Amino acid sequence: MRAKKDGEALIQAGGAENICTQGSSFKVVDTTITCDVVDDDHVELTSRRP
């Protein structure tokens, strides 16, 4: 994972690279992952499964 403040995070999950900005989401199989906070030194994620 790599991130930059007020930018985007590059997250490797499910065998793929996913780009996520603060407030956006992506899916890995049946799980939705939301990037709640993207900062220069950390990323906070929320995951939700049906």
PDB file of N, H, CA, C and O in Angstrom:
ATOM      1  N   MET A   1       0.833  -1.162   0.000  1.00  0.00           N
ATOM      2  CA  MET A   1       0.000   0.000   0.000  1.00  0.00           C
ATOM      3  C   MET A   1       0.880   1.227   0.000  1.00  0.00           C
ATOM      4  O   MET A   1       1.935   1.255   0.634  1.00  0.00           O
ATOM      5  N   ARG A   2       0.439   2.234  -0.713  1.00  0.00           N
ATOM      6  H   ARG A   2      -0.418   2.212  -1.228  1.00  0.00           H
ATOM      7  CA  ARG A   2       1.094   3.524  -0.673  1.00  0.00           C
ATOM      8  C   ARG A   2       0.017   4.588  -0.732  1.00  0.00           C
ATOM      9  O   ARG A   2      -1.023   4.395  -1.362  1.00  0.00           O
ATOM     10  N   ALA A   3       0.263   5.710  -0.076  1.00  0.00           N
ATOM     11  H   ALA A   3       1.108   5.867   0.436  1.00  0.00           H
ATOM     12  CA  ALA A   3      -0.739   6.769  -0.032  1.00  0.00           C
ATOM     13  C   ALA A   3      -0.070   8.129   0.009  1.00  0.00           C
ATOM     14  O   ALA A   3       1.087   8.256   0.409  1.00  0.00           O
ATOM     15  N   LYS A   4      -0.805   9.137  -0.406  1.00  0.00           N
ATOM     16  H   LYS A   4      -1.745   9.034  -0.732  1.00  0.00           H
ATOM     17  CA  LYS A   4      -0.325  10.505  -0.277  1.00  0.00           C
ATOM     18  C   LYS A   4      -1.460  11.375   0.223  1.00  0.00           C
ATOM     19  O   LYS A   4      -2.620  11.156  -0.128  1.00  0.00           O
ATOM     20  N   LYS A   5      -1.133  12.351   1.033  1.00  0.00           N
ATOM     21  H   LYS A   5      -0.191  12.528   1.318  1.00  0.00           H
ATOM     22  CA  LYS A   5      -2.136  13.190   1.682  1.00  0.00           C
ATOM     23  C   LYS A   5      -3.068  13.816   0.658  1.00  0.00           C
ATOM     24  O   LYS A   5      -2.630  14.321  -0.375  1.00  0.00           O
ATOM     25  N   ASP A   6      -4.384  13.775   0.966  1.00  0.00           N
ATOM     26  H   ASP A   6      -4.740  13.365   1.805  1.00  0.00           H
ATOM     27  CA  ASP A   6      -5.421  14.328   0.095  1.00  0.00           C
ATOM     28  C   ASP A   6      -5.312  13.811  -1.327  1.00  0.00           C
ATOM     29  O   ASP A   6      -5.680  14.495  -2.282  1.00  0.00           O
ATOM     30  N   GLY A   7      -4.802  12.597  -1.453  1.00  0.00           N
ATOM     31  H   GLY A   7      -4.503  12.042  -0.677  1.00  0.00           H
ATOM     32  CA  GLY A   7      -4.626  12.035  -2.786  1.00  0.00           C
ATOM     33  C   GLY A   7      -5.302  10.699  -2.927  1.00  0.00           C
ATOM     34  O   GLY A   7      -6.518  10.574  -2.787  1.00  0.00           O
ATOM     35  N   GLU A   8      -4.500   9.714  -3.202  1.00  0.00           N
ATOM     36  H   GLU A   8      -3.512   9.816  -3.315  1.00  0.00           H
ATOM     37  CA  GLU A   8      -5.047   8.394  -3.446  1.00  0.00           C
ATOM     38  C   GLU A   8      -4.162   7.355  -2.793  1.00  0.00           C
ATOM     39  O   GLU A   8      -2.977   7.580  -2.547  1.00  0.00           O
ATOM     40  N   ALA A   9      -4.762   6.221  -2.520  1.00  0.00           N
ATOM     41  H   ALA A   9      -5.724   6.038  -2.720  1.00  0.00           H
ATOM     42  CA  ALA A   9      -4.045   5.082  -1.962  1.00  0.00           C
ATOM     43  C   ALA A   9      -4.019   3.981  -3.003  1.00  0.00           C
ATOM     44  O   ALA A   9      -5.014   3.738  -3.686  1.00  0.00           O
ATOM     45  N   LEU A  10      -2.898   3.327  -3.122  1.00  0.00           N
ATOM     46  H   LEU A  10      -2.090   3.525  -2.567  1.00  0.00           H
ATOM     47  CA  LEU A  10      -2.771   2.155  -3.975  1.00  0.00           C
ATOM     48  C   LEU A  10      -2.754   0.949  -3.043  1.00  0.00           C
ATOM     49  O   LEU A  10      -1.823   0.779  -2.256  1.00  0.00           O
ATOM     50  N   ILE A  11      -3.778   0.122  -3.136  1.00  0.00           N
ATOM     51  H   ILE A  11      -4.533   0.261  -3.776  1.00  0.00           H
ATOM     52  CA  ILE A  11      -3.951  -0.998  -2.223  1.00  0.00           C
ATOM     53  C   ILE A  11      -3.972  -2.285  -3.026  1.00  0.00           C
ATOM     54  O   ILE A  11      -4.728  -2.412  -3.989  1.00  0.00           O
ATOM     55  N   GLN A  12      -3.138  -3.240  -2.628  1.00  0.00           N
ATOM     56  H   GLN A  12      -2.524  -3.136  -1.846  1.00  0.00           H
ATOM     57  CA  GLN A  12      -3.145  -4.548  -3.262  1.00  0.00           C
ATOM     58  C   GLN A  12      -4.071  -5.458  -2.466  1.00  0.00           C
ATOM     59  O   GLN A  12      -3.844  -5.711  -1.283  1.00  0.00           O
ATOM     60  N   ALA A  13      -5.107  -5.942  -3.120  1.00  0.00           N
ATOM     61  H   ALA A  13      -5.292  -5.737  -4.081  1.00  0.00           H
ATOM     62  CA  ALA A  13      -6.073  -6.827  -2.460  1.00  0.00           C
ATOM     63  C   ALA A  13      -6.691  -7.745  -3.500  1.00  0.00           C
ATOM     64  O   ALA A  13      -6.984  -7.317  -4.617  1.00  0.00           O
ATOM     65  N   GLY A  14      -6.885  -8.969  -3.147  1.00  0.00           N
ATOM     66  H   GLY A  14      -6.648  -9.316  -2.239  1.00  0.00           H
ATOM     67  CA  GLY A  14      -7.522  -9.917  -4.053  1.00  0.00           C
ATOM     68  C   GLY A  14      -6.724 -10.167  -5.315  1.00  0.00           C
ATOM     69  O   GLY A  14      -7.298 -10.486  -6.356  1.00  0.00           O
ATOM     70  N   GLY A  15      -5.402 -10.028  -5.241  1.00  0.00           N
ATOM     71  H   GLY A  15      -4.936  -9.768  -4.396  1.00  0.00           H
ATOM     72  CA  GLY A  15      -4.550 -10.265  -6.399  1.00  0.00           C
ATOM     73  C   GLY A  15      -4.525  -9.131  -7.406  1.00  0.00           C
ATOM     74  O   GLY A  15      -3.981  -9.281  -8.500  1.00  0.00           O
ATOM     75  N   ALA A  16      -5.118  -7.984  -7.040  1.00  0.00           N
ATOM     76  H   ALA A  16      -5.560  -7.862  -6.151  1.00  0.00           H
ATOM     77  CA  ALA A  16      -5.151  -6.844  -7.957  1.00  0.00           C
ATOM     78  C   ALA A  16      -4.754  -5.573  -7.209  1.00  0.00           C
ATOM     79  O   ALA A  16      -4.860  -5.495  -5.985  1.00  0.00           O
ATOM     80  N   GLU A  17      -4.296  -4.583  -7.971  1.00  0.00           N
ATOM     81  H   GLU A  17      -4.210  -4.647  -8.965  1.00  0.00           H
ATOM     82  CA  GLU A  17      -4.024  -3.277  -7.400  1.00  0.00           C
ATOM     83  C   GLU A  17      -5.261  -2.405  -7.571  1.00  0.00           C
ATOM     84  O   GLU A  17      -5.829  -2.321  -8.659  1.00  0.00           O
ATOM     85  N   ASN A  18      -5.667  -1.767  -6.496  1.00  0.00           N
ATOM     86  H   ASN A  18      -5.205  -1.836  -5.612  1.00  0.00           H
ATOM     87  CA  ASN A  18      -6.855  -0.922  -6.503  1.00  0.00           C
ATOM     88  C   ASN A  18      -6.459   0.480  -6.076  1.00  0.00           C
ATOM     89  O   ASN A  18      -5.771   0.655  -5.070  1.00  0.00           O
ATOM     90  N   ILE A  19      -6.890   1.483  -6.836  1.00  0.00           N
ATOM     91  H   ILE A  19      -7.449   1.341  -7.654  1.00  0.00           H
ATOM     92  CA  ILE A  19      -6.644   2.869  -6.478  1.00  0.00           C
ATOM     93  C   ILE A  19      -7.894   3.402  -5.802  1.00  0.00           C
ATOM     94  O   ILE A  19      -9.002   3.272  -6.321  1.00  0.00           O
ATOM     95  N   CYS A  20      -7.701   4.002  -4.638  1.00  0.00           N
ATOM     96  H   CYS A  20      -6.800   4.107  -4.216  1.00  0.00           H
ATOM     97  CA  CYS A  20      -8.820   4.451  -3.839  1.00  0.00           C
ATOM     98  C   CYS A  20      -8.541   5.859  -3.317  1.00  0.00           C
ATOM     99  O   CYS A  20      -7.483   6.115  -2.741  1.00  0.00           O
ATOM    100  N   THR A  21      -9.478   6.757  -3.517  1.00  0.00           N
ATOM    101  H   THR A  21     -10.337   6.549  -3.984  1.00  0.00           H
ATOM    102  CA  THR A  21      -9.382   8.097  -2.949  1.00  0.00           C
ATOM    103  C   THR A  21     -10.307   8.161  -1.739  1.00  0.00           C
ATOM    104  O   THR A  21     -11.185   7.315  -1.572  1.00  0.00           O
ATOM    105  N   GLN A  22     -10.105   9.161  -0.905  1.00  0.00           N
ATOM    106  H   GLN A  22      -9.392   9.848  -1.040  1.00  0.00           H
ATOM    107  CA  GLN A  22     -10.919   9.281   0.303  1.00  0.00           C
ATOM    108  C   GLN A  22     -12.400   9.310  -0.051  1.00  0.00           C
ATOM    109  O   GLN A  22     -12.839  10.136  -0.851  1.00  0.00           O
ATOM    110  N   GLY A  23     -13.164   8.403   0.550  1.00  0.00           N
ATOM    111  H   GLY A  23     -12.807   7.732   1.200  1.00  0.00           H
ATOM    112  CA  GLY A  23     -14.599   8.321   0.318  1.00  0.00           C
ATOM    113  C   GLY A  23     -15.013   7.384  -0.799  1.00  0.00           C
ATOM    114  O   GLY A  23     -16.202   7.106  -0.951  1.00  0.00           O
ATOM    115  N   SER A  24     -14.068   6.888  -1.586  1.00  0.00           N
ATOM    116  H   SER A  24     -13.101   7.114  -1.463  1.00  0.00           H
ATOM    117  CA  SER A  24     -14.436   5.983  -2.673  1.00  0.00           C
ATOM    118  C   SER A  24     -14.323   4.522  -2.226  1.00  0.00           C
ATOM    119  O   SER A  24     -13.746   4.229  -1.178  1.00  0.00           O
ATOM    120  N   SER A  25     -14.875   3.619  -3.025  1.00  0.00           N
ATOM    121  H   SER A  25     -15.343   3.857  -3.876  1.00  0.00           H
ATOM    122  CA  SER A  25     -14.912   2.194  -2.687  1.00  0.00           C
ATOM    123  C   SER A  25     -14.485   1.359  -3.873  1.00  0.00           C
ATOM    124  O   SER A  25     -14.494   1.821  -5.015  1.00  0.00           O
ATOM    125  N   PHE A  26     -14.107   0.115  -3.587  1.00  0.00           N
ATOM    126  H   PHE A  26     -14.099  -0.260  -2.660  1.00  0.00           H
ATOM    127  CA  PHE A  26     -13.851  -0.877  -4.626  1.00  0.00           C
ATOM    128  C   PHE A  26     -14.260  -2.232  -4.079  1.00  0.00           C
ATOM    129  O   PHE A  26     -14.400  -2.403  -2.868  1.00  0.00           O
ATOM    130  N   LYS A  27     -14.455  -3.207  -4.981  1.00  0.00           N
ATOM    131  H   LYS A  27     -14.341  -3.068  -5.965  1.00  0.00           H
ATOM    132  CA  LYS A  27     -14.900  -4.543  -4.577  1.00  0.00           C
ATOM    133  C   LYS A  27     -13.790  -5.553  -4.780  1.00  0.00           C
ATOM    134  O   LYS A  27     -13.036  -5.493  -5.751  1.00  0.00           O
ATOM    135  N   VAL A  28     -13.707  -6.484  -3.841  1.00  0.00           N
ATOM    136  H   VAL A  28     -14.320  -6.532  -3.052  1.00  0.00           H
ATOM    137  CA  VAL A  28     -12.843  -7.655  -3.949  1.00  0.00           C
ATOM    138  C   VAL A  28     -13.756  -8.839  -3.677  1.00  0.00           C
ATOM    139  O   VAL A  28     -14.192  -9.051  -2.546  1.00  0.00           O
ATOM    140  N   VAL A  29     -14.038  -9.598  -4.708  1.00  0.00           N
ATOM    141  H   VAL A  29     -13.683  -9.426  -5.627  1.00  0.00           H
ATOM    142  CA  VAL A  29     -14.977 -10.723  -4.689  1.00  0.00           C
ATOM    143  C   VAL A  29     -16.317 -10.207  -4.177  1.00  0.00           C
ATOM    144  O   VAL A  29     -16.985  -9.453  -4.885  1.00  0.00           O
ATOM    145  N   ASP A  30     -16.737 -10.593  -2.959  1.00  0.00           N
ATOM    146  H   ASP A  30     -16.195 -11.206  -2.384  1.00  0.00           H
ATOM    147  CA  ASP A  30     -18.038 -10.149  -2.443  1.00  0.00           C
ATOM    148  C   ASP A  30     -17.899  -9.106  -1.320  1.00  0.00           C
ATOM    149  O   ASP A  30     -18.858  -8.844  -0.595  1.00  0.00           O
ATOM    150  N   THR A  31     -16.717  -8.522  -1.182  1.00  0.00           N
ATOM    151  H   THR A  31     -15.938  -8.735  -1.772  1.00  0.00           H
ATOM    152  CA  THR A  31     -16.468  -7.546  -0.126  1.00  0.00           C
ATOM    153  C   THR A  31     -16.269  -6.156  -0.727  1.00  0.00           C
ATOM    154  O   THR A  31     -15.484  -5.983  -1.659  1.00  0.00           O
ATOM    155  N   THR A  32     -16.977  -5.177  -0.195  1.00  0.00           N
ATOM    156  H   THR A  32     -17.615  -5.317   0.562  1.00  0.00           H
ATOM    157  CA  THR A  32     -16.796  -3.787  -0.602  1.00  0.00           C
ATOM    158  C   THR A  32     -15.869  -3.128   0.404  1.00  0.00           C
ATOM    159  O   THR A  32     -16.116  -3.173   1.609  1.00  0.00           O
ATOM    160  N   ILE A  33     -14.805  -2.517  -0.092  1.00  0.00           N
ATOM    161  H   ILE A  33     -14.604  -2.481  -1.071  1.00  0.00           H
ATOM    162  CA  ILE A  33     -13.832  -1.837   0.751  1.00  0.00           C
ATOM    163  C   ILE A  33     -13.922  -0.345   0.463  1.00  0.00           C
ATOM    164  O   ILE A  33     -13.833   0.078  -0.689  1.00  0.00           O
ATOM    165  N   THR A  34     -14.099   0.450   1.516  1.00  0.00           N
ATOM    166  H   THR A  34     -14.171   0.106   2.452  1.00  0.00           H
ATOM    167  CA  THR A  34     -14.206   1.898   1.399  1.00  0.00           C
ATOM    168  C   THR A  34     -12.989   2.539   2.041  1.00  0.00           C
ATOM    169  O   THR A  34     -12.603   2.179   3.153  1.00  0.00           O
ATOM    170  N   CYS A  35     -12.389   3.483   1.344  1.00  0.00           N
ATOM    171  H   CYS A  35     -12.703   3.776   0.441  1.00  0.00           H
ATOM    172  CA  CYS A  35     -11.278   4.262   1.890  1.00  0.00           C
ATOM    173  C   CYS A  35     -11.874   5.450   2.644  1.00  0.00           C
ATOM    174  O   CYS A  35     -12.300   6.432   2.035  1.00  0.00           O
ATOM    175  N   ASP A  36     -11.901   5.353   3.958  1.00  0.00           N
ATOM    176  H   ASP A  36     -11.555   4.555   4.452  1.00  0.00           H
ATOM    177  CA  ASP A  36     -12.489   6.405   4.778  1.00  0.00           C
ATOM    178  C   ASP A  36     -11.547   7.599   4.930  1.00  0.00           C
ATOM    179  O   ASP A  36     -11.987   8.749   4.887  1.00  0.00           O
ATOM    180  N   VAL A  37     -10.257   7.329   5.106  1.00  0.00           N
ATOM    181  H   VAL A  37      -9.900   6.395   5.140  1.00  0.00           H
ATOM    182  CA  VAL A  37      -9.260   8.386   5.274  1.00  0.00           C
ATOM    183  C   VAL A  37      -8.038   8.014   4.454  1.00  0.00           C
ATOM    184  O   VAL A  37      -7.559   6.883   4.530  1.00  0.00           O
ATOM    185  N   VAL A  38      -7.530   8.957   3.671  1.00  0.00           N
ATOM    186  H   VAL A  38      -7.919   9.876   3.609  1.00  0.00           H
ATOM    187  CA  VAL A  38      -6.274   8.778   2.949  1.00  0.00           C
ATOM    188  C   VAL A  38      -5.379   9.941   3.360  1.00  0.00           C
ATOM    189  O   VAL A  38      -5.668  11.098   3.054  1.00  0.00           O
ATOM    190  N   ASP A  39      -4.296   9.625   4.052  1.00  0.00           N
ATOM    191  H   ASP A  39      -4.061   8.685   4.300  1.00  0.00           H
ATOM    192  CA  ASP A  39      -3.373  10.640   4.544  1.00  0.00           C
ATOM    193  C   ASP A  39      -1.966  10.241   4.120  1.00  0.00           C
ATOM    194  O   ASP A  39      -1.771   9.161   3.563  1.00  0.00           O
ATOM    195  N   ASP A  40      -0.998  11.089   4.374  1.00  0.00           N
ATOM    196  H   ASP A  40      -1.156  11.966   4.826  1.00  0.00           H
ATOM    197  CA  ASP A  40       0.357  10.773   3.934  1.00  0.00           C
ATOM    198  C   ASP A  40       1.016   9.673   4.763  1.00  0.00           C
ATOM    199  O   ASP A  40       1.996   9.078   4.315  1.00  0.00           O
ATOM    200  N   ASP A  41       0.499   9.388   5.968  1.00  0.00           N
ATOM    201  H   ASP A  41      -0.297   9.872   6.331  1.00  0.00           H
ATOM    202  CA  ASP A  41       1.111   8.349   6.778  1.00  0.00           C
ATOM    203  C   ASP A  41       0.166   7.220   7.177  1.00  0.00           C
ATOM    204  O   ASP A  41       0.586   6.289   7.864  1.00  0.00           O
ATOM    205  N   HIS A  42      -1.093   7.280   6.766  1.00  0.00           N
ATOM    206  H   HIS A  42      -1.434   8.036   6.208  1.00  0.00           H
ATOM    207  CA  HIS A  42      -1.993   6.166   7.046  1.00  0.00           C
ATOM    208  C   HIS A  42      -3.239   6.216   6.166  1.00  0.00           C
ATOM    209  O   HIS A  42      -3.598   7.246   5.595  1.00  0.00           O
ATOM    210  N   VAL A  43      -3.878   5.051   6.088  1.00  0.00           N
ATOM    211  H   VAL A  43      -3.587   4.215   6.553  1.00  0.00           H
ATOM    212  CA  VAL A  43      -5.141   4.909   5.369  1.00  0.00           C
ATOM    213  C   VAL A  43      -6.092   4.155   6.295  1.00  0.00           C
ATOM    214  O   VAL A  43      -5.708   3.154   6.900  1.00  0.00           O
ATOM    215  N   GLU A  44      -7.333   4.633   6.407  1.00  0.00           N
ATOM    216  H   GLU A  44      -7.645   5.447   5.916  1.00  0.00           H
ATOM    217  CA  GLU A  44      -8.339   3.931   7.191  1.00  0.00           C
ATOM    218  C   GLU A  44      -9.360   3.347   6.226  1.00  0.00           C
ATOM    219  O   GLU A  44      -9.904   4.044   5.369  1.00  0.00           O
ATOM    220  N   LEU A  45      -9.608   2.048   6.384  1.00  0.00           N
ATOM    221  H   LEU A  45      -9.166   1.482   7.080  1.00  0.00           H
ATOM    222  CA  LEU A  45     -10.518   1.324   5.512  1.00  0.00           C
ATOM    223  C   LEU A  45     -11.679   0.737   6.295  1.00  0.00           C
ATOM    224  O   LEU A  45     -11.557   0.415   7.477  1.00  0.00           O
ATOM    225  N   THR A  46     -12.805   0.606   5.611  1.00  0.00           N
ATOM    226  H   THR A  46     -12.904   0.867   4.651  1.00  0.00           H
ATOM    227  CA  THR A  46     -13.955  -0.111   6.147  1.00  0.00           C
ATOM    228  C   THR A  46     -14.308  -1.196   5.151  1.00  0.00           C
ATOM    229  O   THR A  46     -14.339  -0.944   3.947  1.00  0.00           O
ATOM    230  N   SER A  47     -14.575  -2.404   5.636  1.00  0.00           N
ATOM    231  H   SER A  47     -14.550  -2.609   6.615  1.00  0.00           H
ATOM    232  CA  SER A  47     -14.991  -3.479   4.724  1.00  0.00           C
ATOM    233  C   SER A  47     -16.403  -3.917   5.080  1.00  0.00           C
ATOM    234  O   SER A  47     -16.799  -3.928   6.245  1.00  0.00           O
ATOM    235  N   ARG A  48     -17.146  -4.275   4.048  1.00  0.00           N
ATOM    236  H   ARG A  48     -16.824  -4.266   3.101  1.00  0.00           H
ATOM    237  CA  ARG A  48     -18.541  -4.702   4.239  1.00  0.00           C
ATOM    238  C   ARG A  48     -18.809  -5.880   3.314  1.00  0.00           C
ATOM    239  O   ARG A  48     -18.498  -5.849   2.124  1.00  0.00           O
ATOM    240  N   ARG A  49     -19.397  -6.923   3.900  1.00  0.00           N
ATOM    241  H   ARG A  49     -19.650  -6.949   4.867  1.00  0.00           H
ATOM    242  CA  ARG A  49     -19.799  -8.104   3.123  1.00  0.00           C
ATOM    243  C   ARG A  49     -21.299  -8.249   3.227  1.00  0.00           C
ATOM    244  O   ARG A  49     -21.893  -7.902   4.248  1.00  0.00           O
ATOM    245  N   PRO A  50     -21.922  -8.767   2.164  1.00  0.00           N
ATOM    246  CA  PRO A  50     -23.378  -8.939   2.205  1.00  0.00           C
ATOM    247  C   PRO A  50     -23.810  -9.980   3.220  1.00  0.00           C
ATOM    248  O   PRO A  50     -25.005 -10.237   3.371  1.00  0.00           O
TER     249      PRO A  50
END
